[in-house]
Structures are given as structure tokens and as C-alpha cells.
Amino acid sequence: MRIIEIAIGVILLGGASWTTVRTYRGHGISSILVLAFAVFLVTLGLAFLFGAFGEFFRNLRFGSEWLK
């Protein structure tokens, strides 16, 4: 499940970077709205990535038998 969350996070970050590059030289309100959507994608992607890696490290710290 964590691998799927990591893949979703990477895809969202890639989509945000592609959106930002495509609208870099744009002007007007539509460009601002597209860049706001890119910021939303970055936030969502980072939430997925931090959630997945946080769960991974939490499992290493508290759930692993080899550490006890």
C-alpha cells in the first residue's frame, strides 16, 4: 500500500511540475489559476509522500520484532 502512495505522490509532483513549466510564461487570470492548481498538486503529492514514509519509519520503530 505504501508503494502505491509513493507512486501517487510522485505522479502528483510530476503533474505539478509539468503544469508549472507549461504555464511559466502565461499571463492573466487563467495562468494564475493553473499555477494555484499546481500548488494544490504539490501539496497533495507531498502529503502522500510524507504519509507513506512516515508510516514506513513508524513501522520500523514500533512494529519491528528485530529491533526488540
C-alpha positions in Angstrom: 0.0 0.0 0.0 2.9 2.4 0.8 4.4 1.8 -2.7 1.1 2.9 -4.2 1.0 6.0 -2.1 4.6 6.8 -3.1 3.7 6.3 -6.7 0.7 8.6 -6.4 2.8 11.3 -4.7 5.5 11.1 -7.4 2.8 11.3 -10.2 1.2 14.3 -8.5 4.5 16.1 -8.1 5.3 15.4 -11.8 2.0 16.7 -12.9 2.5 19.9 -10.8 6.0 20.5 -12.3 4.6 19.9 -15.9 1.8 22.3 -15.2 4.2 24.9 -13.9 6.6 24.6 -16.9 3.7 24.8 -19.4 2.3 28.0 -17.9 5.5 29.7 -16.9 5.2 32.5 -19.5 1.5 32.8 -19.4 -0.3 36.0 -18.4 -3.6 36.7 -17.0 -6.1 35.1 -14.6 -6.1 31.7 -16.2 -2.3 31.4 -15.7 -2.7 32.2 -12.0 -5.5 29.7 -11.6 -3.4 27.0 -13.3 -0.4 27.8 -11.0 -2.7 27.6 -8.0 -3.8 24.2 -9.2 -0.1 23.2 -9.4 0.4 24.3 -5.8 -2.6 22.2 -4.8 -1.0 19.2 -6.6 2.3 19.8 -4.9 0.6 19.9 -1.5 -1.3 16.7 -2.2 1.7 14.9 -3.6 3.9 15.8 -0.6 1.1 14.7 1.8 1.1 11.3 0.1 4.9 11.0 0.2 5.3 12.2 3.8 2.4 9.9 4.9 3.9 6.9 3.2 7.4 7.4 4.5 6.1 8.4 8.0 4.2 5.1 8.1 7.3 3.2 7.0 9.5 4.7 9.7 6.8 4.3 12.3 6.6 0.7 11.5 10.4 0.3 11.7 10.5 2.0 15.1 7.4 0.4 16.8 6.4 -2.7 14.9 9.6 -4.5 14.0 10.4 -7.6 16.0 14.1 -7.5 15.1 14.6 -4.2 17.0 13.3 -5.6 20.3 
